[in-house]
Amino acid sequence: MLELRDIQVTRGDFILKADLAINPGTRTAVIGASGSGKSTLLSLIAGFLAPETGRVVWNGTDLTESAPGKRPISILFQDQNLFPHLTAAQNIGLGLRPDLRLDRAQQDQVAAVLAQVGLAGFSDRKPENLSGGQQSRIALARILLRARPILLLDEPFAALGPALKSEMLTLLDQITADMGTTVLMVTHDPNDARAFAPQTILVDDGVAHQPVATAALMDNPPAGLKDYLGLP
């Protein structure tokens, strides 16, 4: 279980509070108005921000003082973080070794995960020779190769068109379900939340609330979320 116990974190004049728990292996959306603290919440969990009070706990282990690289967490941002001078296989291989000195077994792992995301035969292509959807698959493959139990997604598919985004969410759903990954996905689109995440964390007025059923939240949103979604 991922727990945020009595958390308070400050960024400038903005304060975010959180006291919530997320069951392992679940998919949870994070939604709220721009500037409400969604990305701050992910940065806190990932270890890029330190709370003034409270603890971050995973399956009973306190992560609060752990460096980002020491946490059982992978994070995928909207810009995908692909290096333009590296091939698809090399970009994925960074998930195993930053120096890219991969042995035969590790090279086989890279080839296997390329096939898993439907890009077998694309190993030598550089990002400039890949479509937006293919770049997203490469970034996802690198995350999968790391095989961390927690995956944080900060609107990684927001730049894709509706069809490609739906395709990536379906692929993500299939793979993370097979791996039992705990997924938190920041989104501004309630349809993405409905399609991917059975539960949703609402971030509103400086508070990240306990996850609730996505359908119930979207069918009867509180005033702040209703205003954000442009609902009457």
Backbone bond lengths (Angstrom), bond angles and torsions (degrees), N, CA, C in turn:
res aa  C-N    CA-C-N  psi(-1)  N-CA   C-N-CA  omega(-1)  CA-C   N-CA-C  phi
1 M - - - 1.467 - - 1.530 110.05 -
2 L 1.334 116.15 136.59 1.466 121.87 174.89 1.527 107.89 -95.82
3 E 1.333 115.53 121.93 1.463 120.38 -176.65 1.531 110.62 -123.39
4 L 1.311 115.73 134.88 1.460 122.87 168.56 1.520 105.83 -111.25
5 R 1.322 116.25 107.02 1.458 121.51 -171.91 1.527 110.85 -101.83
6 D 1.315 115.69 108.62 1.474 122.08 175.37 1.529 112.17 51.55
7 I 1.326 115.60 47.51 1.467 121.90 -176.82 1.522 111.19 -79.50
8 Q 1.333 114.94 139.84 1.456 121.71 165.19 1.519 107.92 -139.84
9 V 1.330 115.85 126.99 1.459 121.41 178.63 1.518 108.15 -131.74
10 T 1.342 115.91 141.10 1.462 121.55 -176.56 1.516 110.19 -118.94
11 R 1.340 115.09 134.97 1.464 121.64 173.05 1.528 106.78 -130.87
12 G 1.340 115.50 104.36 1.457 118.83 -175.05 1.513 109.94 64.79
13 D 1.338 115.66 -123.85 1.464 119.35 178.76 1.533 112.19 -98.71
14 F 1.350 115.99 12.19 1.464 120.76 179.86 1.525 110.15 -102.09
15 I 1.317 116.90 133.43 1.463 122.82 178.08 1.521 108.84 -120.91
16 L 1.345 116.00 130.05 1.457 121.47 175.24 1.525 108.79 -115.69
17 K 1.329 115.85 132.69 1.454 121.76 176.84 1.526 108.91 -117.34
18 A 1.335 115.56 145.71 1.467 120.32 178.95 1.512 109.70 -151.90
19 D 1.315 115.15 134.87 1.466 122.39 173.99 1.526 105.84 -145.36
20 L 1.325 116.14 90.95 1.455 119.92 -171.26 1.524 110.59 -152.01
21 A 1.328 115.07 169.11 1.461 122.03 178.98 1.518 109.52 -140.44
22 I 1.334 116.03 142.87 1.457 123.05 -179.03 1.522 108.25 -126.97
23 N 1.297 117.14 125.39 1.456 121.19 -178.77 1.526 111.46 -69.21
24 P 1.331 117.42 144.53 1.467 120.04 179.84 1.525 111.80 -63.86
25 G 1.332 115.52 146.01 1.453 121.35 177.26 1.507 115.38 77.55
26 T 1.335 117.43 8.27 1.462 120.94 -178.78 1.530 110.92 -99.30
27 R 1.319 115.58 161.17 1.466 122.84 176.47 1.522 108.22 -111.80
28 T 1.322 115.76 123.40 1.460 121.23 -174.26 1.519 109.58 -129.73
29 A 1.324 117.19 128.58 1.461 121.77 173.60 1.530 108.83 -86.64
30 V 1.325 115.26 154.23 1.463 122.44 174.54 1.523 106.46 -125.09
31 I 1.334 116.90 118.58 1.451 120.48 -174.05 1.523 109.72 -134.87
32 G 1.319 115.22 151.92 1.455 121.70 179.64 1.512 109.64 168.21
33 A 1.309 116.18 169.61 1.461 121.21 -178.40 1.523 111.02 -63.87
34 S 1.331 116.65 158.98 1.458 121.43 175.35 1.528 109.42 -57.95
35 G 1.326 115.48 132.66 1.453 120.00 -179.91 1.516 114.67 82.33
36 S 1.339 116.72 5.87 1.471 119.61 -176.88 1.521 112.98 -77.95
37 G 1.348 116.77 -19.40 1.459 119.61 178.39 1.514 114.54 118.48
38 K 1.337 118.58 15.90 1.468 121.03 -178.50 1.532 111.31 -62.98
39 S 1.323 116.24 -51.59 1.467 119.60 -179.94 1.524 111.08 -68.20
40 T 1.322 116.87 -32.16 1.462 120.45 175.65 1.521 110.37 -61.07
41 L 1.325 116.54 -40.06 1.463 121.02 178.67 1.523 110.81 -61.27
42 L 1.337 117.47 -45.74 1.459 120.33 179.55 1.525 111.28 -66.02
43 S 1.333 117.21 -40.30 1.464 120.52 179.15 1.520 111.67 -63.55
44 L 1.309 115.95 -34.69 1.461 120.89 176.61 1.525 110.62 -65.17
45 I 1.327 116.85 -47.29 1.462 120.71 -179.48 1.528 110.61 -64.51
46 A 1.340 116.31 -39.68 1.467 120.81 -178.30 1.517 112.94 -72.65
47 G 1.332 118.12 -18.90 1.450 121.37 179.17 1.512 114.73 98.34
48 F 1.347 117.42 7.51 1.466 120.10 177.97 1.528 111.74 -79.00
49 L 1.324 115.82 -19.23 1.459 122.36 174.79 1.519 108.97 -125.42
50 A 1.334 115.97 143.02 1.464 120.71 178.11 1.526 109.51 -106.46
51 P 1.318 117.81 134.96 1.469 119.90 178.82 1.520 111.46 -76.79
52 E 1.342 115.30 149.82 1.465 118.79 173.02 1.519 110.24 -73.17
53 T 1.321 115.97 -35.99 1.461 121.56 177.72 1.519 108.98 -137.38
54 G 1.334 115.87 157.47 1.444 121.11 174.99 1.512 113.46 95.76
55 R 1.345 114.91 174.66 1.455 122.05 -175.46 1.524 110.38 -133.16
56 V 1.347 115.05 148.31 1.466 123.18 170.82 1.525 106.52 -107.46
57 V 1.333 116.95 120.53 1.461 121.14 -172.38 1.524 109.67 -129.36
58 W 1.349 115.29 134.00 1.464 120.92 177.11 1.526 108.58 -123.52
59 N 1.326 116.35 116.92 1.463 122.33 178.83 1.528 112.27 48.64
60 G 1.327 115.46 41.81 1.448 121.20 176.79 1.509 115.71 87.85
61 T 1.345 117.84 -7.62 1.467 122.21 179.67 1.523 109.77 -97.93
62 D 1.316 116.63 126.46 1.459 121.88 -179.62 1.529 109.76 -77.52
63 L 1.343 115.78 117.39 1.466 121.41 -179.06 1.529 112.77 -99.22
64 T 1.310 118.01 -0.64 1.465 121.57 -167.79 1.521 112.58 -55.51
65 E 1.325 117.51 -38.58 1.455 121.14 -177.46 1.530 112.74 -96.40
66 S 1.317 117.56 0.52 1.470 120.62 -176.91 1.530 110.80 -78.57
67 A 1.325 116.25 141.37 1.461 121.65 175.66 1.527 109.51 -68.28
68 P 1.346 118.25 154.88 1.467 120.25 -178.28 1.524 113.68 -52.60
69 G 1.327 117.43 -43.51 1.457 120.40 -178.03 1.510 114.55 -68.55
70 K 1.318 116.76 -16.01 1.462 121.20 -179.93 1.528 112.44 -94.43
71 R 1.318 117.51 -4.19 1.459 120.46 -178.47 1.532 110.63 -88.08
72 P 1.327 117.48 152.59 1.468 121.21 -178.56 1.534 111.77 -79.32
73 I 1.329 115.67 51.15 1.467 121.92 -166.35 1.522 110.65 -135.17
74 S 1.316 116.59 138.50 1.460 123.57 165.96 1.523 107.77 -117.87
75 I 1.329 115.96 151.09 1.462 119.98 -179.51 1.519 109.25 -136.18
76 L 1.322 115.82 138.63 1.456 122.33 -179.35 1.520 108.87 -124.35
77 F 1.346 115.20 122.17 1.458 121.28 -177.51 1.528 110.75 -98.58
78 Q 1.319 115.96 172.11 1.464 121.49 -178.35 1.521 112.12 -64.46
79 D 1.356 117.48 -34.06 1.467 118.94 -176.28 1.527 112.86 -81.76
80 Q 1.327 117.54 0.23 1.470 125.03 174.64 1.531 114.08 70.95
81 N 1.343 118.95 -24.46 1.466 122.37 177.76 1.529 112.85 58.24
82 L 1.327 117.39 40.23 1.462 120.62 173.43 1.520 109.31 -88.47
83 F 1.342 115.87 141.56 1.459 120.55 178.59 1.522 108.97 -89.93
84 P 1.351 118.04 121.89 1.466 120.33 -172.07 1.528 114.25 -65.75
85 H 1.342 118.24 -24.07 1.466 120.46 -177.39 1.525 112.80 -87.30
86 L 1.347 117.11 -3.88 1.460 121.22 -179.08 1.530 110.54 -105.58
87 T 1.323 115.65 151.21 1.462 120.41 176.52 1.528 109.99 -74.30
88 A 1.319 115.00 171.83 1.461 119.75 177.40 1.526 110.80 -58.35
89 A 1.332 116.54 -45.35 1.460 120.26 -179.48 1.525 111.16 -63.72
90 Q 1.322 117.07 -39.45 1.464 119.81 179.86 1.523 111.22 -68.59
91 N 1.326 116.88 -40.89 1.469 119.69 177.32 1.527 110.44 -60.42
92 I 1.315 117.16 -39.38 1.459 120.48 177.90 1.525 110.66 -70.01
93 G 1.334 116.37 -41.80 1.453 121.29 -177.99 1.513 114.03 -60.03
94 L 1.325 117.08 -23.27 1.463 120.32 176.36 1.522 111.49 -59.01
95 G 1.328 116.78 -25.39 1.450 120.11 177.74 1.513 113.17 -66.76
96 L 1.342 116.50 -19.49 1.457 121.30 178.18 1.526 112.32 -100.70
97 R 1.337 116.09 -46.05 1.467 120.08 -178.64 1.523 109.59 -145.57
98 P 1.322 117.82 120.20 1.466 120.27 179.36 1.525 113.21 -61.37
99 D 1.337 118.23 -24.83 1.467 120.26 179.09 1.528 112.34 -87.45
100 L 1.344 116.77 -3.80 1.465 123.98 176.50 1.531 113.34 61.05
101 R 1.315 118.03 22.32 1.462 121.03 175.54 1.529 108.49 -88.42
102 L 1.316 114.44 75.10 1.461 120.64 -173.85 1.525 110.71 -87.93
103 D 1.316 116.09 136.06 1.453 119.55 173.69 1.532 108.81 -81.69
104 R 1.340 116.19 179.30 1.458 119.82 -174.92 1.524 111.63 -61.49
105 A 1.314 117.08 -41.11 1.461 120.24 -179.52 1.529 110.88 -63.20
106 Q 1.338 117.03 -39.76 1.466 120.69 179.03 1.524 111.21 -69.30
107 Q 1.328 117.02 -36.84 1.458 119.78 176.17 1.530 110.81 -63.71
108 D 1.329 115.08 -37.00 1.469 119.09 176.94 1.529 110.69 -66.08
109 Q 1.333 116.81 -35.56 1.465 120.36 176.84 1.525 110.74 -62.93
110 V 1.331 116.56 -41.64 1.464 120.89 178.75 1.524 109.99 -62.66
111 A 1.326 116.93 -45.32 1.466 120.70 179.69 1.532 110.61 -62.04
112 A 1.328 116.49 -39.14 1.465 120.24 -178.50 1.516 111.51 -66.40
113 V 1.332 116.98 -41.91 1.460 118.86 -177.78 1.533 110.46 -73.81
114 L 1.328 118.22 -29.80 1.465 120.60 172.40 1.530 110.11 -60.04
115 A 1.318 115.85 -44.27 1.464 119.48 177.65 1.524 110.96 -65.52
116 Q 1.332 116.60 -35.61 1.466 120.81 -178.33 1.519 111.64 -62.70
117 V 1.340 117.46 -34.50 1.466 120.48 179.45 1.528 111.86 -95.95
118 G 1.341 116.54 12.66 1.454 120.62 173.60 1.518 115.24 79.99
119 L 1.336 117.33 25.23 1.466 120.25 -177.78 1.528 112.36 -125.68
120 A 1.312 117.27 32.64 1.461 119.81 173.05 1.531 108.57 -59.59
121 G 1.340 116.64 134.93 1.458 120.42 -177.94 1.518 114.28 92.05
122 F 1.354 117.58 -2.96 1.462 121.38 -179.98 1.530 112.06 -103.59
123 S 1.303 118.65 12.88 1.463 121.25 -169.95 1.521 113.17 -62.51
124 D 1.328 119.13 -31.82 1.462 121.55 -174.84 1.527 113.69 -92.96
125 R 1.316 117.76 1.35 1.463 120.16 -178.63 1.528 111.05 -83.01
126 K 1.318 115.62 140.78 1.454 120.69 175.39 1.539 108.89 -91.35
127 P 1.328 117.41 160.34 1.469 120.40 -175.50 1.523 114.60 -52.04
128 E 1.343 117.36 -34.99 1.466 119.64 -178.58 1.525 112.32 -64.87
129 N 1.328 116.18 -19.40 1.460 121.00 179.83 1.530 112.59 -102.81
130 L 1.317 115.17 17.30 1.462 121.24 177.92 1.521 109.68 -120.22
131 S 1.313 116.89 146.37 1.463 120.77 175.26 1.520 109.78 -72.00
132 G 1.331 116.24 170.50 1.459 120.36 178.18 1.518 111.89 -59.62
133 G 1.328 116.27 -41.97 1.456 120.07 178.71 1.517 112.04 -65.83
134 Q 1.334 116.88 -38.80 1.463 120.44 178.49 1.523 110.95 -67.80
135 Q 1.320 117.64 -38.16 1.460 120.46 176.03 1.526 110.98 -62.03
136 S 1.324 116.56 -40.09 1.461 120.59 177.29 1.522 110.93 -62.36
137 R 1.326 116.91 -38.46 1.461 120.81 178.98 1.534 111.08 -66.76
138 I 1.325 116.44 -38.22 1.474 120.16 177.73 1.520 109.97 -63.92
139 A 1.320 116.76 -46.33 1.464 120.40 178.97 1.523 110.66 -61.36
140 L 1.329 117.01 -40.88 1.450 120.80 178.34 1.526 110.73 -66.08
141 A 1.322 116.89 -39.03 1.469 120.41 179.36 1.522 111.08 -61.58
142 R 1.315 117.72 -40.17 1.468 120.43 178.87 1.528 110.83 -63.11
143 I 1.330 115.80 -40.39 1.459 120.10 177.70 1.527 110.67 -64.13
144 L 1.334 116.86 -42.85 1.458 120.85 -178.64 1.518 111.26 -64.31
145 L 1.317 116.62 -35.83 1.456 120.65 -179.30 1.520 111.38 -64.83
146 R 1.321 116.96 -30.21 1.459 120.79 178.02 1.529 111.91 -69.66
147 A 1.327 115.94 -27.14 1.474 122.73 174.30 1.528 112.04 53.13
148 R 1.328 117.46 42.19 1.458 120.51 174.40 1.533 109.02 -82.03
149 P 1.324 117.81 147.97 1.474 119.41 -174.99 1.528 114.94 -73.65
150 I 1.351 117.34 -15.72 1.473 120.96 179.14 1.520 108.64 -119.63
151 L 1.316 116.78 131.08 1.464 122.74 177.59 1.515 109.31 -122.49
152 L 1.338 116.45 123.74 1.459 122.77 177.57 1.523 108.48 -107.77
153 L 1.317 116.58 129.52 1.465 122.50 -177.82 1.524 109.11 -120.89
154 D 1.329 116.54 118.53 1.465 120.67 179.27 1.520 109.23 -106.18
155 E 1.333 115.68 80.67 1.471 123.97 -179.40 1.528 112.12 49.02
156 P 1.337 119.14 50.70 1.467 120.21 -173.86 1.521 114.64 -68.76
157 F 1.329 118.02 -20.51 1.465 120.94 -176.48 1.527 112.50 -112.30
158 A 1.331 117.05 15.04 1.458 120.68 -174.46 1.533 112.60 -63.68
159 A 1.340 117.15 -28.47 1.462 120.06 -177.22 1.532 112.69 -83.19
160 L 1.329 117.36 -6.14 1.460 120.76 -178.85 1.522 110.54 -85.86
161 G 1.321 115.50 154.38 1.455 120.55 174.64 1.519 110.83 -68.49
162 P 1.331 117.86 167.10 1.465 121.31 -175.44 1.529 113.95 -55.94
163 A 1.336 118.13 -43.05 1.463 120.28 -177.38 1.522 111.10 -66.84
164 L 1.348 116.67 -46.36 1.453 120.24 -179.95 1.528 111.42 -65.72
165 K 1.324 116.25 -39.35 1.459 119.34 179.16 1.525 110.27 -62.96
166 S 1.318 117.32 -43.67 1.456 121.12 178.17 1.527 110.53 -61.46
167 E 1.326 116.44 -40.04 1.460 121.52 178.69 1.525 110.99 -62.68
168 M 1.350 117.21 -42.88 1.462 121.25 -179.09 1.526 111.09 -68.61
169 L 1.329 117.34 -38.97 1.459 120.01 178.34 1.525 111.13 -65.21
170 T 1.320 116.87 -37.79 1.462 120.47 177.14 1.519 110.90 -64.86
171 L 1.337 116.67 -44.64 1.462 121.32 178.11 1.521 110.43 -62.04
172 L 1.322 116.53 -45.35 1.457 121.33 179.13 1.523 111.04 -60.48
173 D 1.318 116.15 -42.73 1.463 121.70 178.84 1.520 110.68 -59.62
174 Q 1.325 116.99 -47.79 1.455 121.46 -177.66 1.531 111.56 -62.53
175 I 1.315 115.92 -47.62 1.464 119.73 -173.50 1.524 111.39 -71.92
176 T 1.324 117.19 -45.30 1.467 118.65 -178.04 1.529 111.37 -69.21
177 A 1.327 117.15 -30.33 1.469 119.42 175.77 1.516 110.11 -65.29
178 D 1.328 117.30 -42.07 1.466 121.39 178.72 1.523 111.16 -63.33
179 M 1.332 117.08 -34.76 1.460 121.73 -176.28 1.530 112.66 -89.48
180 G 1.333 117.82 -10.38 1.452 121.00 -177.73 1.515 113.47 69.66
181 T 1.329 116.08 30.18 1.460 121.54 -176.49 1.528 111.43 -76.25
182 T 1.319 116.20 140.60 1.462 122.23 171.50 1.523 107.55 -86.64
183 V 1.325 117.86 119.80 1.462 122.36 -172.20 1.525 110.65 -118.92
184 L 1.338 116.00 130.14 1.467 122.33 169.54 1.517 107.20 -117.57
185 M 1.323 117.39 124.73 1.458 121.64 -176.43 1.520 110.86 -124.06
186 V 1.329 116.39 114.05 1.460 120.81 171.85 1.520 108.75 -73.07
187 T 1.314 116.89 131.39 1.454 121.71 177.78 1.520 109.96 -147.43
188 H 1.332 115.72 153.74 1.463 120.29 172.58 1.525 110.23 -106.73
189 D 1.342 115.62 0.50 1.459 120.69 -173.63 1.533 109.61 -108.97
190 P 1.332 118.56 112.04 1.470 120.09 -179.74 1.518 113.01 -61.55
191 N 1.330 117.29 -26.82 1.466 119.45 178.45 1.526 111.46 -68.34
192 D 1.341 116.67 -36.06 1.467 119.72 175.68 1.519 110.26 -65.11
193 A 1.314 116.11 -41.54 1.462 120.03 178.66 1.527 110.41 -61.20
194 R 1.318 116.34 -46.13 1.469 120.03 179.68 1.531 111.23 -61.42
195 A 1.335 116.65 -41.76 1.456 120.97 -174.03 1.522 112.40 -72.97
196 F 1.324 117.25 -33.43 1.464 120.03 -169.85 1.524 114.45 -107.47
197 A 1.337 116.78 -36.76 1.459 120.12 -166.62 1.529 112.16 -117.62
198 P 1.330 118.77 116.05 1.463 120.38 176.93 1.522 113.23 -63.89
199 Q 1.343 117.17 -22.85 1.455 119.90 179.99 1.525 109.74 -131.73
200 T 1.324 115.34 156.89 1.466 121.08 -175.18 1.527 110.25 -139.14
201 I 1.336 113.79 138.90 1.465 121.45 171.19 1.526 107.55 -96.96
202 L 1.315 116.87 122.03 1.461 121.52 174.13 1.528 108.54 -91.06
203 V 1.329 115.40 125.61 1.466 120.86 174.98 1.522 106.81 -106.84
204 D 1.339 115.66 114.74 1.457 119.55 -171.94 1.522 109.46 -151.77
205 D 1.334 115.60 133.62 1.458 121.47 174.62 1.532 112.13 54.76
206 G 1.348 115.29 41.98 1.458 120.24 175.25 1.514 115.24 78.03
207 V 1.337 117.39 14.42 1.465 120.67 -179.33 1.531 109.40 -131.91
208 A 1.349 116.02 129.81 1.462 121.57 169.32 1.523 107.13 -93.24
209 H 1.320 116.45 111.77 1.458 121.37 -171.83 1.526 111.72 -84.31
210 Q 1.307 115.17 159.53 1.461 122.24 175.99 1.529 109.58 -57.24
211 P 1.349 118.38 139.53 1.469 120.13 179.62 1.524 112.22 -57.60
212 V 1.335 114.36 141.66 1.461 121.72 175.15 1.519 108.13 -131.54
213 A 1.317 116.78 168.28 1.463 121.13 179.24 1.527 110.11 -59.56
214 T 1.322 116.12 128.99 1.471 120.83 -175.75 1.522 111.76 -60.44
215 A 1.323 116.82 -47.93 1.468 120.11 -176.72 1.521 111.21 -59.89
216 A 1.334 116.30 -42.75 1.464 119.38 -179.35 1.518 111.42 -65.53
217 L 1.331 116.74 -39.83 1.467 120.54 179.75 1.525 111.06 -65.32
218 M 1.324 117.02 -44.52 1.461 120.62 -177.21 1.530 111.91 -73.09
219 D 1.313 116.75 -30.57 1.465 119.68 179.45 1.526 112.07 -75.21
220 N 1.331 116.26 -26.17 1.461 120.08 -179.02 1.536 109.33 -139.95
221 P 1.343 117.34 67.07 1.464 120.29 -174.15 1.526 111.88 -71.71
222 P 1.341 117.19 146.64 1.464 119.63 173.47 1.520 110.14 -68.31
223 A 1.317 116.28 170.56 1.467 121.22 -171.08 1.520 112.52 -56.63
224 G 1.348 117.90 -45.23 1.455 120.43 -177.54 1.512 112.87 -61.86
225 L 1.334 116.61 -43.90 1.463 120.82 179.00 1.522 110.33 -69.62
226 K 1.314 117.32 -37.86 1.471 120.74 178.44 1.527 110.50 -60.50
227 D 1.315 116.80 -43.34 1.476 120.57 178.18 1.524 110.87 -63.34
228 Y 1.323 116.19 -42.42 1.468 120.63 -179.96 1.522 111.53 -62.91
229 L 1.320 115.86 -40.00 1.472 120.32 -178.73 1.529 112.83 -80.49
230 G 1.337 115.92 -6.00 1.457 120.18 -179.75 1.503 114.03 71.41
231 L 1.323 116.61 32.02 1.457 121.19 -179.21 1.529 110.37 -91.80
232 P 1.322 117.82 148.29 1.472 120.66 179.57 1.518 111.99 -70.88
